[in-house]
């Protein structure tokens, strides 16, 4: 079930056409059904690294994980590969 905040964000993105940052799988599925462009936190960090906004991706992901944010091993490896840190 998608929580109220995510539902409101999806509705706003549908109205404005903006891309939405979502990590919850159910919320992502709902957003896709409405044709909303989405990106996850890790994807956003990959873009930040590629744009030179952050110097390294791995320490940022490590900080997120230390704070309880789940990043699957396959996603982490792919993200690090994409930015040349693997």
Residue pairs with C-beta under 8 A, 6 or more apart in sequence:
1 26
2 10
2 24
2 26
2 27
2 30
3 27
6 22
6 24
6 27
6 30
7 30
9 20
9 22
10 20
10 27
10 30
10 31
10 34
10 36
12 18
13 19
13 20
13 31
13 36
14 34
14 35
14 36
19 36
19 37
19 38
19 39
20 31
20 36
20 37
20 38
20 39
21 38
21 39
21 40
21 41
21 44
22 28
22 31
22 38
22 39
22 40
23 40
23 41
28 38
28 40
31 38
32 38
39 47
41 64
41 69
42 61
42 71
42 75
42 76
42 79
43 79
45 54
45 57
45 60
45 61
45 79
46 57
46 79
46 82
46 83
48 54
49 55
49 56
49 57
49 83
50 82
50 83
54 60
56 85
57 79
57 80
57 83
57 85
58 80
58 85
61 71
61 76
61 79
64 71
65 71
77 86
80 86
